[in-house]
Amino acid sequence: MNPDRLFDNLRTQVQGLVPANMNISKIEFEASLVVIYVSNYDEFSGDLNLPRTIAQTIRRRVDIRPDPSMLADMDEVEKKIRKLIPDSANITDINFKEDTGEAIVEAINPNEVVGNEGELLNSLKKETGWNVKVIRSPPIPSRTISDVRGYLRHEADERSKMLKKVAKDLVRPVVDGEQWVRVTTMGGFRQVGRSASLLATRNSRILIDCGLDPGSDATPYFAIPEAEIGKIDAVVITHAHLDHCGTLPALFRYGYDGPVYCTAPTRDLMALLQLDNIKLAFGEAKKNLYSDADVKKEILHTIPIKYNETTDITPDIRLTFHNAGHILGSAIAHFHIGEGLHNIAFTGDTKYEKTWLFNPAVNKFPRCETLVIESTYGGHNDMQPSRKDASEQLGEYIKEATAHGGKILIPVFAVGRSQEVMLVIEELIRTEAIPNLPVYLDGMIWEATAVHTAYPEYLNSTLRTEIFQKNNNPFLAPCFKKVTTANMREEICHSPEPCIVLATGGMMSGGPVLEYFREWADNPDNWLLFVGYQSENSIGRTIQRGRSEITLPYKGKQVTVQIKMNRETVDGFSGHSDRKQMMKYIGTMEPKPDKIIIGHGEDRKCSDLASSIYQKYKIQTVAPQNLETVRLK
């Protein structure tokens, strides 16, 4: 059926389902959403059952919104809000939500909007149509989130066109006849890095992750016929680490124009890390795969999906995200294909344990015939200590280093490990288990932490309570000091005083961590503590193995660094499940899958985990190489 005729039929169907007193101004289609605009929105804004009832009948997601003509221009409204709300409220951001007609004002001192607050906000609503609400700002303001919101607001018309185009693509005719499902491995199989998989049916092609190899900058294998960029219907990103999203903006540079599905925190974090990656490549005279403009286009095309929210992404595939427990916003992507034809879940990176930040990964699904799972720590002897043991071990190393006046350098990824290590160090200092040292945060750590505090619903309940109810935010402890300039970094490097530095460049293949390492490596009183995975080709893995010297780039030259500092690895901080947790994840999974595809691990770990799962659970396992295709149906 012609899309326009189909949409007209849906409009007629919706109008027959709504109450007679609902004043519908128009019905539009945005991606998988049917959007009902009404002029008397206030009468229906609190009715959560109505959109659910309509959705069950028409089998599409439904959103009821205020008529845009009733809402004044956002820029003009923002000027009025800033003029009328007292300066003492200290506004940090204003976020307009067109789907609800709300203007959310974030202020450091919301209680300063006192006295005639109700009258002030009500008059703003009558004058502008927007329901203005004042809330307390997130504990740490995030420039990234503010910039993303501002850009989407500025490009609202372009985004609307994109969503309408996606809506038309979703109702294109499907090809009848024999149906099939295949997965092609384009990167990240029998290796860690450049993760990418192509899920293909007779009617759709979905790219799951689009990563970069942090050790070699290698990209996924796009030079294969089935991965032709113009024929990819949608991209799904499981989480924001660059080995899963680091090549995505390049996809837009070379012609991709479709949607990207991920959680909202993943959208913000991957933009942050991709933009930082551009700066690092420029500073190290490396070739950039993409520009800021490509990252902006990616943001414009991203459709955020919440956990447990199901949405159509092609005419024959529906997507649901579930918590993966790995980093903020990380998701297990569950695909329902056809009318019950096949169900497959891609775990991305998972942690099947409650951590300092997150709840454990989900392993209960309505249906799941195939599971694609990581095996970073899938080797037979890959057992991680508990979080408690890891905390104690870190404390012992810090005490030993500072007893001799040494400095401690901890390479970290900006997202995930940084925040967990911060929580542990804060507790060690607060409980006087280690000396009260300054803890310097260098790189994108502070901004990534700000994004964490902006999405409390993705954190575990214990941490949420500490930050938002007890007003005891451990991330704001006085020991933490943000490194803001190159001069400050230089001063820290040459200061005689003991300190702890958390610096980005988690695998030491680039980033500010190398600045400290070059200065401190030849002093046996200093310590280098690894708390995260070091890939096979990374500089970090080379140093971790005990090299006595290494050649590193410095100001356009190569310099040889003597390594005399202590090197230790603190296991237990990983955001990946260890061998025992992976086996338990499979053993308690409901329902049990018929087939498990194993990737995201070194060669022997993939094959070892595959063999063990088959022997223990009698589930068919496959550990493919890159560029293999596995038929599932």
N, C-alpha and C positions, 0 to 999 in steps of 0.2 A: 504494500500500500504506500502511496505517496506520503512522505513525512508530514506535509502541511495538512493533508486530509486526516491523517491519524491524529494530529494535534487538535484539529477541529472536533473530531469525535470525542477526544478526551475532555475537551472543554465542555462539551454538551453533557457528558457523563458527570463531570464534577458539579456543574450547575444544578443537576438533578439530585445531588447528594447533600448540598449545603442547606442550612436553615433559610427559611424564606426571608428573614430579616437581615441576612448578610448582604451588604451592599458591595458586590464585586465590581471592581473597576476594570480588571483585566486578569487573564490567566496566561502565564508565560512558562517556558521550559528552559531550565538551566541545568545542563548535564543531566543527571538522573532525577532531578527535582521537578515536581510540578509546583509552581509558585502561584498562590492565589493572593492577589492584591485587593484589599478591601478598604473602603473609606471610613468604616466604623470599626476600626481595628480594636479599640479599647474593649468593645463588647465581647470579643472572642480571644483576646490575647492570653487569658488565663485558662482556656479550655484545651487541655492537652489531649483529650480523648477524640475531639473532632478530627484533627489531621490524621490521627491513627486509624480512625474508622474509615475515612475516605481512602487512605493508603491501602488498607486491607481489601477494599472493593476494587480499586483500579490497579492494584499491584505495582504501585510506584510510590516513591517517597514524596510526601506532601509538606509544604511549608506555607503558613499563612502570614502575610506581611502587610504592614500599612501601605496605603497608596502613596507612591513616591511624590505625587503632586501635592500631597498634604505636608511634605517635609521641606523646609527651607534649605537653601544651599549650605552645604557643610562648612565651607570656608567662612561664610558670613556668620553662621551660628557659632563657630569657634571664637570669632572675634567678640561676639556679644557675651559669650560665657566668660572669656578672660577679662572682659571689661567689668562685668557685674559681680563675679565671685571675688571676694577680698584677696589681696596679694598675700595676706598672712596664711591663706590656705595652702599656698605653695604648690600650684598645679604642676605635675610632671608630664602628663599626657592626656589627650582626649581621644577616645576611640569611638567612632560612629558605627553602630550596628544597624545597617539598613533593613536587615531581616526582621528586626524587632522594633525599629524606630527609636532605639535608645542611643543617647549620647552619654557615654561613660566617662566621667571626669575623674582622673586619678590624681589625688592630692596627698602630700605628706601630712598635712594637718586638716583632715576633712571636718573635724569638730569646729574649725574656725568659721565654717559656714553655719552660723548660729542665728538665733533670734527669729528673723523672718525667713528662715531657710525654705520652709514649705511654700510660702507666698512667692519667694523669688523663683524657685524652680517651677512652680505652677504657671507663673506668668511667662517664663521662658517657653514652656510647653505650648501655651495658648498662642504665643506669638510666632513660634517656629514649627510647631508640630512634633518636635523631638521631645522624648521623655528624658529629661536631664537627670542623671543620678551622680552623686559624688561618693566615691569610695576611697579607701586608703590605698596609697601607691604600693606596689610590690616592694619588699624590703630593699632590693637592689634594683635601681632603674636600669632597663635594658635599651641601649640605643638601637640594637639590631631590631628588636620587636617594633619600636617606634618607627624606624625607617621602613620596615616591611609594610606596616599599616599605612604609613604615609604614601608609599609608592602605589599600593593597591587602590587607595583613595584617589590618587591623582590619575590613575589609569582605569578608572571604574568603567568607562565606556568600552575600552578595548577588552577588559575582562568579561564584560557582559556579552560582547560579540563571541568571545572564545567559548563561553559556557553554552551559548545558543548553538554554536557549531557542534560542540560535543553532544548536545541533546539530539541534533539531527543524525549524527553518526550512530547514536545508540539505537535508533529505530530503523536503520537500513535493513533491507531484506536479508534473511539468512539463506544460505545454500542448503537445500534439502539433500537427502541421500545418506550414504554411509558417513557417520561422524567418527572423528578420531581426536586423540589428545597426545601431544608430544612435548618433551622438554629437551632443548638443546643447550649444552653447557658452553657458555661463551667466555667464561673467566671465573677463577676462584675455585676450580676443582682440582684436587690433588696439589693445591697450593693455597696460601693465604694472601689475598690481594686481588684487585680488579674483579670483584664479584659481579657476575652478570649471568642471567639465565633467560632463555626465551621460551615462554609457554605458548604453544601454538595449537589451535584447533582448526577445523575446516573453515571457520568464520572469523577467527581472531588471532592476533599476535600481540602478546603482552611481554614487555621487558621487565624482569624483576631485578632491580639494582643495576647500577652502572658505575662501577668503581674504578679506582686507580691503584696500581701496585705501589705502596709507599717505599719499597726498597729500590725499585727500578723505574718508576713512572710508566710502566707498561699499562696499556689500556685493553679493554675487552676485544675479542675477535669480531669486529664488525664486517670484515671483508669476506663474509659468507653470504650466499644467495638469500637464505631465509631471514637474514637480519637487515635487509634493505630498509634504510631509515624511513623512507616514505611509506612503507607498508606496516610500520609498527602502530598499533591502535592506541596503546597506553603504556605508560611507565609506572611501575610501583616501586617505591623506595622503602626498604624495611627500617633503616635508621641512618643517622647523619654522619657516621664515620666515613672518611674519604675513600677507604677501600670498598665502600658500597655506593657512594654518590659522587666521587671525585671527578668523573668524566661526564656527568650529566649535562652541564652547561654546553659542552662541546657538541652534544647531540643537537641542541638548538642551533648552534652555529652552522651545522652542516645540513639543516633543513627540517629537523623534526618540528612539528607544529601542533602536537596533540597534548593531552592532559598528563599531569604527573600526580599520582595519588600517594599521600603519606599522612602522618599525623601532623598537627599544627606545630608542636615543638620540633619535629624533624625538619619541617620547612624552614623554620627560623635558624636552627642550628646548622643545617647544611649550607644555607646562604652565608652564614658567618664564617664557616670553615673554608668554603670555596673562595670567598673574597680574600681571606687570609692566605690561602694557597697561591693566589695570584701575586700577592705582595712578596711572599717568600721566593717564588720563582724569579720575580724581577730582581730581588736583592741578590740572588745567587746566579744571575745571568743564565737562567734556564729558559727554554722555550715555553711560552704559555699556550695551553690548549684552548683557552677561551678568555674572554674579557668580562669586565663588569656588566656590559650590556647583555651578554649571554646569561649571566646569573639573574639579571632583572627579568629577562624573558621567561626563565625557568620559574621565578616567583609568580609571575602573571599567570602561568599555566598550571600552577599547583592547586589541587583541590584537596583541602584537608579533610580527613575522615577520623572520627573519634573511635576509640576502642569499642568493640561490640556493635558498631553501626554498619549495616549491610547496604551496599550500593551497587547498582549496575555500572560496569565499566566498559562493556561491549555488548552487542545484542545477545550473546550467549554466555557471558561470564559475569558473576556477581562476586564482589570482594568484601571480606570482613576482616578487620584488624583485631588482634588480641595482644595483650601485654607480653613482651618478650623478656623483660627483666634485665636487659643488657645496659642501655643508657636511656636518658630521658627521651620519651616518645618512641622508643624502639618497639617494633611490631612484628608479630607473626602474621603473615599474609595468607589468609584462607580463601581459596577460590572454589566457588560452586559453578560447575560447568554444565550448560544445557539444562534440560529438565530432569535432573538427577543422573546425568551421564557419568560424571566423575567429580570427585572432590579432592583437591590437593592443597597442602599447606607448606609454605616456605617459611622456615623458622627465622631466617636471617641469623644473627648472633643471639644466643639466649643464655640466661642464667637461671637455673632451676633451684633457686635458694633465695630466701629473703635477705637482702643486703642492707647496708646503711641507707641506701637511697630508695630501693624499689621492692615491690612484691615479686614473688617468683613467677617464672614464665608459665603461661597457660598451656595445659595439655589436654583439655577437655573440649571436644568439638561435636556438633550435631552429626556430622559425617566426615570421614577422612580416609580415602582409599590409598593415597600416596602422601608420604612425608619427605620433604627435602630438608636435611638437617646438617648443621655444621659439625666439625670434628677438630677444632683448634687444639683442644686437649683430649683428643680421642684415643691417644696411645695407651697401651696396657698399664703403664706406670704413671700416667698423668693424674696424680691425686693431689688436690689442693688442700692446704690446711684450712681450718675454720677462720672466719673473720676475726674471732677473738684471738686466736693464735697469731694471725698475721699482724694484728695491732700490737701485741706484746713483742713480737720479733722486731717490728719497726722501731718501737720504743727502745729496745736494747741496743740496736745499732746506733741510734741517735745519741744515746747516753755515752756509748763507747767513743764515738767521734768527738763529742764536745768535751769529754774528759781530757782530751789531748789538744783542745783548741782548734779542732778541725771544722771544716765546713761540709755541709751535706747537700749534694745535688741529686734531685729526683726528677728524671725525665718522665713527663706525663702527656697523655692526650688531653686536649683542652676540655673535652666532654667525657664525663664518666669517671675515669680514674682520678682526675684532679679533685673533684668534689668529694669522693670517698676518702682520699688521703687527707684532705682538709678537715673532714669531720673527725678522723682518727687523731690527727695531730692536735686539734683543738681540745679533744677530750684528754689526751696525754698531758698537755700543758695545764689544763684546768684542774686535773686531779694530782698535779705535781709529780707525775711519773717521769717526766723529762724536764730539763731546765726551760725557763720561759724565754725562748729564743725568738728573734724576729723571723717570720716566715714570709719570704718574698714570692710573689706570684707574677711570673713573667710570661708574656704571650697573651693568648685569648682567654685565659682561665677566668679572669674576673667577669668578662662579658658573658661567657658560657654559664657561669654561676648565676648571673642575673637572670638569664633565660630560665634556669631551673626554678627560681623563686616566683617567676611569672606563671608557672604551670603547676600549682600545688596539687591539682587532682591527679597528676602522674607520679607523685612521690608516695612513699609508704606512709601509713597513718601516723607512725611515731614521729617521723621527721616533720610532717605537716603540723602536728600539734606543737612541737618545739618552736617552729618558725612563726606560726600564725595565731596560736592561742596563748602559749606561755610567754610570747614576746621575747624568746630567748634564742635568737637566730645564731647558730654556731658559725655560720659563714661570715658574720660580722664581728667575730672575736677580735680584740685589739692586737693579737699577735700577727694577723694577716696584713700585709702591706703590698699594695699594687705597684709594680714597676711601670713607670709611666714614660720614661725617656731613656735614650741611649746613654746619656750622662749618668743617670741613676744606676743603670746596669754596670757601667764602668766603675762607679764608686763601690758598689757591692762586690764586684770582682776583686778589687784591690784593698778592701777593708780588712784589717787584721782580726776583726771580731768574728766569733763563730756565728753561723746562721744556717737556716734551711732555705733552699731555693727549689720551688716547683716551677719547672720551665717546660714549655711546649716543644714538641719535637720528640714524641714518645718513643720513636725508634731511632732517634739521633741521626736521622738522615737529612736534617735541616732544622731551622728554627733557632730561637734564642738559647736553647739548651747547649748548643755548641760553643757559644760565646763563653759561658762559664766553664765548660769542660776544657777548652783550650788553656784557660788561665789556671785552673786548679788541678789538672791531671797529673802534674809532675811532683805534687806534694803528698807524701805518704800519710800525712795526718788527715787529709780530706777523704770523703767517702762519696761513692756513686752508688745509689740504691735504685735498682730496677723493680718497678711494681707492676709493669704491664708486659704484654707479649711482644717479643722481638722477632720479626719475620726473618726468614732464612737469608735474604739478600741485604738486610739492613746493616748500617754501621753499628747500631746497638747490639745486634747479635755477635758481630765480630769482636766488639769490646767485651761483651759479656763472657765470651769464651776464653778470655785471658791474654789477648794480645798485649805485648809490652810497648808497642808504638803503633801509631796509625797516621796516615796522611789525610789531611782535611783541607777543604777550600777556605781561603781567608783573603778578603779584599782582592779577589781576582787571581790569587796565586794559590799554590799548593804548599802547605806547611806540614812538617812532620812533628807530631806531638808524642812526647815520652809519657807513658802511662804508669805512674807509681801509686796513684790513689787507690784506696781499698774499693773493691767492687763486690757487691752482694746483691742477691735477688731475693725479694720478699714475696713469696708466693701467697696467694689467698686474697689478693686485691682484684683478681681478674674478673671482668664482666662476662667471661665465658664459663659455661658449665665444665667441670672436670669430668673425667671418665666415669666416676661413680654416679654423678648427677645425671649425665647423659643416659646411662643405662636405666637409672630410676625413672627418668622422664619417659622413656619408651615403655618401661614395665608398668607404669601407672597410667599410661595414656588411654583415653577413651574417645572413640573406639580404637581398637588396634588397627593400624594400617595394613594393607595387603603388601605394600612395597615401600622401602625406604631408600632414598637416594642420598648419598653422603658426599659432602664437599667441604670447602673452607677448612682445609687442613693439609699438613704436609703428607706426602705420598703414603708413607708407611702408616700414618695415623688414620688416614681414610680407610685403608684396607684392613687395618687391625680392628677398627670399630665395626666395620661392615661384617667381618667374620664373627665377632663376638655377639652382635645382635642376632645374627642368623642362628648361631649355635644355641643361644639361651632362649630366644623367643620364637624361633622357626619362622621368622618373617623374611621374605625375599629382600635381599639388599643388593644395591648397585653402587660402586664407587668409580664413576666414570672419569676419564681424562677430559680436559678441555676439548671442545669441538665434537664431542659425541652427542648423539641424539638417542633418547630413551622413549620408546612408545609406551604409553600408559593405557591406551584404550583403542 
